[in-house]
Amino acid sequence: YGHDQPDDLEQRLRAHGFEAEDPETLLICDLNDLPPTLQQPVTADLRAVPHDGDLMPWIKDILTVEEHVWETDMKWLGERLEHQLRTFPNFISIYVAYIDGQPASAAWINYPEHSQFASLYGGSTLKAHRGQGLYTQLVAIRAQEAIRRGYHYLTIDASEMSRPIVEKNGFITASTATAYIKFANPPASI
């Protein structure tokens, strides 16, 4: 995070071979001040992914969205989400938005124990379905669930595409977040 110490943390990470990914903005929303747009009943075809049974069709739909949006193989994400759903069902909820029966957007929320903060993740929408309110509806359904579960705040590490949407819906900037990656075996050059 932009506020992490020591002040030269970025230089230290780079000196040890870590590479920075694109920075994101850490935003927080006080659920007691949730704007009316996020309190309205959800009207889009949003479906909650179950925590048991055959999860593969759900994982396939999530990866259809995520891999198209981010243009990379995300098999690892599917494995991680399935593991969390089965192993920690109270920790995660996942939603998929459909248009004409096809996956168009996906997002999830994590509920850490002993915390007042729930965290939003995913939030990806296929390019053909952007501008239709699916992302906002996914924020709304997760915010409403967080309130029902007794959480007081939402956090999100938002990309530049998502940041204006969540800011418009009551989220305020708290810091920045930058992931640093170091490959044990660097990928081969093409």
C-alpha positions in Angstrom: 0.0 0.0 0.0 1.1 3.6 -0.6 1.3 4.2 3.1 3.4 1.1 4.0 6.7 1.5 5.7 9.6 1.8 5.3 9.6 4.8 2.9 11.9 3.0 0.5 9.9 -0.2 0.3 9.4 0.0 -3.5 13.2 0.4 -4.0 13.9 -2.6 -1.7 11.4 -4.8 -3.5 12.8 -3.9 -6.9 16.4 -4.5 -5.7 15.3 -8.1 -4.8 13.9 -8.8 -8.2 10.3 -7.9 -7.7 8.4 -6.2 -10.5 5.5 -3.8 -9.9 2.1 -4.4 -11.5 -0.2 -1.6 -12.3 -1.2 0.4 -9.2 -4.7 0.4 -8.0 -6.6 2.8 -5.7 -7.6 1.5 -2.3 -11.1 2.9 -1.6 -13.4 2.4 1.4 -17.2 2.8 1.8 -19.0 3.3 5.1 -22.0 1.0 4.8 -24.0 3.3 7.2 -23.8 6.0 4.4 -24.5 3.7 1.5 -26.0 5.8 -1.4 -29.5 5.0 -2.6 -28.3 3.5 -5.8 -26.6 0.7 -3.9 -29.7 0.2 -1.6 -32.1 -0.5 -4.4 -33.3 -4.0 -5.2 -31.1 -5.6 -7.9 -32.8 -5.9 -11.2 -30.1 -7.5 -13.3 -29.9 -11.3 -13.7 -27.3 -11.8 -10.9 -26.8 -15.3 -9.6 -25.1 -16.4 -6.4 -22.6 -19.2 -6.9 -23.4 -22.1 -4.6 -20.8 -23.3 -2.1 -21.2 -27.0 -2.9 -22.3 -29.4 -5.7 -20.9 -29.2 -9.2 -19.1 -25.9 -9.3 -17.4 -26.4 -12.6 -20.1 -24.7 -14.8 -19.9 -21.7 -12.4 -16.1 -21.6 -12.5 -16.2 -21.8 -16.3 -18.6 -18.9 -16.5 -16.4 -16.8 -14.1 -13.3 -17.6 -16.1 -15.1 -16.8 -19.4 -15.5 -13.3 -18.1 -12.2 -12.8 -16.3 -10.0 -14.3 -19.0 -11.6 -12.2 -21.7 -11.4 -9.0 -19.7 -7.8 -9.5 -18.6 -6.6 -11.4 -21.7 -4.7 -14.0 -19.8 -5.1 -17.6 -18.6 -6.7 -17.6 -15.2 -7.0 -21.3 -14.4 -5.3 -20.5 -11.1 -8.1 -18.2 -10.2 -10.8 -20.8 -10.9 -8.9 -23.3 -8.7 -8.6 -20.7 -5.9 -12.3 -19.7 -6.0 -13.5 -23.3 -6.0 -11.2 -24.1 -3.0 -12.5 -21.0 -1.1 -16.1 -21.8 -1.9 -15.8 -25.4 -0.6 -13.4 -24.9 2.3 -14.4 -21.5 3.6 -18.0 -21.0 2.6 -18.6 -18.2 5.2 -15.6 -16.3 3.9 -16.6 -15.8 0.2 -19.6 -15.0 -1.9 -19.4 -15.0 -5.7 -21.9 -13.5 -8.1 -22.2 -13.9 -11.9 -24.3 -11.5 -14.0 -25.9 -13.0 -17.1 -27.4 -11.4 -20.2 -29.5 -13.7 -22.4 -28.3 -16.6 -20.4 -24.6 -15.9 -21.1 -22.0 -14.8 -18.5 -21.4 -11.0 -18.8 -19.8 -10.0 -15.5 -18.5 -11.6 -12.3 -17.4 -10.4 -8.9 -16.9 -11.7 -5.4 -16.6 -10.5 -1.8 -14.5 -11.7 1.1 -15.7 -11.7 4.7 -12.7 -11.9 7.1 -13.6 -13.0 10.6 -13.2 -10.6 13.5 -13.2 -7.6 11.1 -15.6 -4.8 10.3 -14.3 -4.6 6.7 -15.5 -6.8 3.8 -13.5 -6.7 0.6 -14.7 -6.5 -3.0 -12.8 -8.4 -5.7 -13.3 -9.4 -9.3 -15.7 -6.9 -10.7 -15.0 -7.6 -14.4 -17.5 -7.0 -17.2 -17.2 -8.1 -20.8 -16.6 -5.2 -23.1 -19.8 -5.8 -25.0 -21.8 -5.4 -21.8 -20.2 -2.4 -20.2 -22.2 0.7 -19.6 -25.3 -1.3 -18.7 -25.0 -1.0 -15.0 -23.9 -4.6 -14.3 -20.8 -3.5 -12.3 -22.9 -1.2 -10.1 -25.5 -3.9 -9.6 -22.7 -6.3 -8.5 -21.4 -3.7 -6.1 -25.0 -3.3 -4.7 -25.7 -6.9 -4.2 -22.4 -7.4 -2.3 -22.9 -4.2 -0.2 -26.4 -5.4 0.7 -25.1 -8.8 1.7 -22.3 -7.3 3.8 -24.8 -5.2 5.7 -26.9 -8.3 6.4 -23.8 -10.0 7.7 -23.1 -7.1 10.1 -20.1 -5.6 8.3 -19.6 -1.8 8.6 -17.2 -1.1 5.7 -16.3 -2.2 2.2 -12.9 -2.0 0.7 -11.8 -2.3 -2.9 -8.5 -2.1 -4.7 -9.9 -0.5 -7.8 -8.4 -0.3 -11.3 -8.7 3.0 -13.2 -11.7 1.6 -15.0 -13.6 0.7 -11.7 -12.5 3.7 -9.6 -14.9 6.3 -11.1 -17.8 3.9 -10.7 -17.2 3.2 -7.0 -16.4 6.8 -6.3 -19.7 7.8 -7.7 -21.3 5.3 -5.3 -19.9 6.6 -2.1 -16.4 5.1 -1.9 -13.5 7.4 -0.8 -9.8 7.0 -1.6 -7.7 5.8 1.3 -4.4 4.9 -0.4 -2.9 3.1 -3.3 -2.1 -0.6 -3.7 0.6 -2.0 -6.0 1.3 -5.7 -6.3 4.9 -6.8 -6.6 5.6 -10.1 -8.3 8.8 -12.2 -8.4 8.8 -15.3 -10.4 10.7 -18.3 -9.0 11.3 -19.4 -12.6 10.9 -16.3 -14.8 8.8 -16.9 -17.9 10.8 -17.6 -21.1 11.2 -14.7 -23.4 9.2 -14.9 -26.6 
